[in-house]
Amino acid sequence: MRYRQIGLGSKIELELYDGNGDKVKPVLVSQYETYDEKTNLMEVHVPFYEGKIFPVHTGAIMNVIFSKGNDTYSFQAQAVGREYQSSIAILKIKPVSPIERIERRSFFRMNCTLEAEYRIIEAFPIDDTDQEPFIKTVTRDISGGGVCLITPSKLKNGTMLELYLKLERNIRFIGIVTRSMEVREKGKITHETGIEFKRIENKDRERIISYVFETQRDKLRKNWLRREEENLNG
């Protein structure tokens, strides 16, 4: 695959490395804009985290991750500069490795509250004749790799769940419990249960990643507007 085939507007994620070669957490969300084969320069949106621009210094090394169809790809790049284009902060990067297909391990995780429902299943495909009813709940956070739910009881690691997530329309997936921790909020005991996607349509995974990106971008825009208003009133 060629760099220009990533596609205008494709959502991407960036894994940054520090000066010691260690990965910097968290994974960051961004968007691909264009690639110039003559200069070997690519333009992407400056990444943001929790509604703020995340500083990427010139010379920083990163993994650029994106999906096409049912596959996930990655290549390594180096930051070479930043500029504004029509009020949009653009990061210029130089690819330094070919694109390779990978098995995805980590995604940017965003705190959010979305309606969801789940039930425990014994196996997949699901036999609906002998299944428990769905339990309604909400999310604690979400990413392209999984979701954290608020559950009334502790679930064992490895428990298989069928879930529906309300995001414009329902997204159905099969997940595996990876952790379940007791928490106390306002005198009430619940559990934060982390779930990894095991069976999910790639188009639905991309919808989740796009939702995370757009939500982060909206937060950034609101922060800018608030700062401008404060400056005008100051």
C-alpha positions as CSV (number, residue, x, y, z in Angstrom):
1,M,0.0,0.0,0.0
2,R,1.2,3.5,-0.8
3,Y,1.0,6.4,1.6
4,R,-1.4,8.4,-0.6
5,Q,-3.9,5.5,-0.5
6,I,-4.6,6.2,3.2
7,G,-7.4,8.5,2.0
8,L,-8.3,12.1,2.7
9,G,-10.1,12.5,6.0
10,S,-9.1,9.0,7.3
11,K,-8.9,8.8,11.1
12,I,-5.5,7.8,12.3
13,E,-3.8,7.3,15.6
14,L,-0.3,8.2,16.7
15,E,2.0,6.4,19.1
16,L,4.8,8.8,20.1
17,Y,8.2,7.8,21.3
18,D,10.3,9.8,23.8
19,G,14.1,10.5,23.5
20,N,14.9,7.2,25.1
21,G,12.9,5.3,22.6
22,D,10.0,4.5,25.0
23,K,6.4,4.8,23.9
24,V,4.6,7.9,25.3
25,K,1.1,7.3,26.6
26,P,-1.7,7.8,25.6
27,V,-2.2,6.9,22.0
28,L,-3.4,10.1,20.2
29,V,-6.1,10.7,17.6
30,S,-5.5,12.6,14.4
31,Q,-6.7,12.8,10.8
32,Y,-4.9,12.2,7.5
33,E,-4.9,15.1,5.0
34,T,-2.4,14.6,2.1
35,Y,0.9,13.2,1.0
36,D,3.5,14.7,-1.4
37,E,5.5,11.9,-3.1
38,K,8.2,14.4,-4.3
39,T,9.1,15.7,-0.9
40,N,8.0,12.6,1.1
41,L,6.0,14.8,3.4
42,M,2.6,14.0,4.9
43,E,0.2,16.4,6.5
44,V,-2.0,15.3,9.4
45,H,-4.0,17.1,12.0
46,V,-2.1,18.0,15.1
47,P,-3.2,15.4,17.6
48,F,-5.2,16.4,20.7
49,Y,-5.9,14.9,24.1
50,E,-8.7,15.8,26.4
51,G,-9.7,18.8,24.3
52,K,-6.2,20.2,24.1
53,I,-3.5,20.2,21.5
54,F,-0.8,17.6,22.3
55,P,2.7,19.0,21.7
56,V,4.6,17.0,19.2
57,H,8.2,18.3,18.9
58,T,10.2,18.5,15.7
59,G,12.2,15.3,15.3
60,A,9.8,13.2,17.4
61,I,9.4,9.6,16.2
62,M,5.9,8.0,16.0
63,N,3.9,5.1,14.8
64,V,1.1,6.1,12.5
65,I,-1.8,3.6,12.6
66,F,-4.9,3.4,10.4
67,S,-7.5,0.9,9.1
68,K,-8.6,-0.1,5.7
69,G,-11.3,-2.7,5.1
70,N,-10.9,-5.3,7.8
71,D,-7.1,-4.7,8.2
72,T,-5.0,-2.4,10.4
73,Y,-1.8,-0.9,9.1
74,S,1.1,1.0,10.6
75,F,4.3,2.9,9.5
76,Q,6.9,4.9,11.3
77,A,7.3,8.6,10.8
78,Q,9.2,11.6,12.1
79,A,7.7,15.1,12.9
80,V,9.3,17.8,10.8
81,G,7.1,20.9,11.6
82,R,3.8,22.4,12.3
83,E,1.7,25.2,10.7
84,Y,-1.9,26.5,10.6
85,Q,-4.0,26.1,7.5
86,S,-7.4,27.9,7.6
87,S,-7.2,27.9,11.5
88,I,-6.5,24.1,11.5
89,A,-3.3,23.1,13.1
90,I,-1.4,20.8,10.7
91,L,1.5,18.5,11.7
92,K,4.0,17.7,8.9
93,I,5.6,14.3,9.2
94,K,8.1,12.3,7.1
95,P,7.4,8.6,6.7
96,V,10.6,6.6,7.5
97,S,9.3,3.0,7.1
98,P,7.0,1.2,4.6
99,I,3.4,0.5,5.5
100,E,2.9,-2.9,7.1
101,R,-0.2,-4.8,8.2
102,I,-0.3,-5.3,12.0
103,E,-2.3,-6.9,14.7
104,R,-3.7,-4.0,16.7
105,R,-2.9,-3.8,20.4
106,S,-3.8,-0.4,21.7
107,F,-6.2,2.5,20.9
108,F,-6.8,6.0,22.2
109,R,-9.3,5.7,25.1
110,M,-11.8,8.5,25.9
111,N,-13.9,9.0,29.0
112,C,-17.6,9.2,28.0
113,T,-21.0,8.1,29.1
114,L,-23.0,6.2,26.5
115,E,-26.0,4.0,26.8
116,A,-25.3,0.3,26.5
117,E,-26.7,-3.1,27.4
118,Y,-25.0,-6.5,27.8
119,R,-25.6,-10.1,28.7
120,I,-23.4,-13.1,29.5
121,I,-23.2,-15.7,26.8
122,E,-21.7,-19.2,26.9
123,A,-20.5,-19.5,23.3
124,F,-20.6,-17.9,19.9
125,P,-22.6,-18.2,17.6
126,I,-25.4,-17.4,20.2
127,D,-28.3,-19.7,20.9
128,D,-31.1,-17.2,21.7
129,T,-33.4,-20.0,23.1
130,D,-31.5,-20.1,26.4
131,Q,-30.0,-16.7,27.1
132,E,-30.3,-14.3,30.0
133,P,-32.0,-10.9,29.4
134,F,-29.9,-7.8,28.6
135,I,-28.8,-5.6,31.4
136,K,-28.9,-1.8,30.7
137,T,-25.9,0.2,31.8
138,V,-23.6,3.1,30.7
139,T,-20.0,3.3,29.6
140,R,-17.1,4.8,31.6
141,D,-14.8,5.1,28.6
142,I,-14.5,3.8,25.0
143,S,-11.9,3.2,22.4
144,G,-11.5,1.4,19.1
145,G,-10.3,-1.7,21.0
146,G,-12.9,-2.0,23.7
147,V,-15.1,-0.4,26.3
148,C,-15.4,0.0,30.1
149,L,-18.9,-0.5,31.5
150,I,-20.4,0.2,34.8
151,T,-21.8,-3.2,36.0
152,P,-23.7,-4.0,39.2
153,S,-21.6,-7.0,40.0
154,K,-18.0,-8.2,39.5
155,L,-17.5,-10.2,36.3
156,K,-14.8,-12.8,36.0
157,N,-11.9,-12.3,33.6
158,G,-12.6,-14.2,30.4
159,T,-16.4,-13.9,30.6
160,M,-17.9,-13.6,27.1
161,L,-20.5,-10.9,26.6
162,E,-22.9,-9.9,23.9
163,L,-23.2,-6.1,23.9
164,Y,-25.1,-3.2,22.2
165,L,-23.6,0.3,22.3
166,K,-25.9,3.2,21.5
167,L,-24.0,5.5,19.1
168,E,-26.4,7.1,16.6
169,R,-27.6,3.6,16.0
170,N,-26.8,0.5,18.0
171,I,-23.4,-1.2,17.5
172,R,-23.4,-4.9,18.3
173,F,-20.3,-6.8,19.3
174,I,-19.0,-9.7,21.2
175,G,-16.4,-8.9,24.0
176,I,-14.3,-10.6,26.6
177,V,-14.0,-9.2,30.2
178,T,-10.4,-8.3,30.9
179,R,-10.9,-6.7,34.3
180,S,-13.6,-5.9,36.8
181,M,-12.9,-3.6,39.8
182,E,-15.2,-2.5,42.7
183,V,-15.8,1.3,42.9
184,R,-17.8,3.4,45.3
185,E,-19.6,6.5,44.1
186,K,-22.0,8.5,46.2
187,G,-22.2,5.7,48.7
188,K,-23.1,3.1,46.1
189,I,-20.9,0.2,45.2
190,T,-20.6,-0.7,41.5
191,H,-17.9,-2.1,39.2
192,E,-15.9,-0.8,36.4
193,T,-15.6,-3.7,33.9
194,G,-13.1,-3.5,31.0
195,I,-14.2,-5.4,27.9
196,E,-12.1,-6.1,24.8
197,F,-13.8,-6.4,21.4
198,K,-13.5,-9.9,20.0
199,R,-16.0,-9.8,17.3
200,I,-17.0,-6.5,15.8
201,E,-17.6,-5.3,12.2
202,N,-14.7,-3.1,11.0
203,K,-17.1,-0.4,9.9
204,D,-18.5,-0.3,13.5
205,R,-14.9,-0.1,14.9
206,E,-14.3,2.8,12.5
207,R,-17.5,4.5,13.6
208,I,-16.2,4.3,17.2
209,I,-12.8,5.7,16.3
210,S,-14.5,8.5,14.3
211,Y,-16.8,9.3,17.2
212,V,-13.8,9.6,19.5
213,F,-12.0,11.9,17.1
214,E,-14.9,14.2,16.4
215,T,-15.7,14.4,20.2
216,Q,-12.1,15.4,20.9
217,R,-12.1,17.9,18.1
218,D,-15.3,19.5,19.4
219,K,-13.7,19.8,22.9
220,L,-10.7,21.5,21.3
221,R,-12.9,23.9,19.4
222,K,-14.9,24.8,22.5
223,N,-11.7,25.4,24.5
224,W,-10.5,27.8,21.7
225,L,-13.8,29.7,21.7
226,R,-13.7,30.0,25.5
227,R,-10.2,31.4,25.5
228,E,-11.1,33.9,22.8
229,E,-14.1,35.0,24.8
230,E,-11.9,35.4,27.9
231,N,-9.4,37.4,26.0
232,L,-12.1,39.7,24.6
233,N,-13.6,40.2,28.1
234,G,-10.2,40.6,29.7
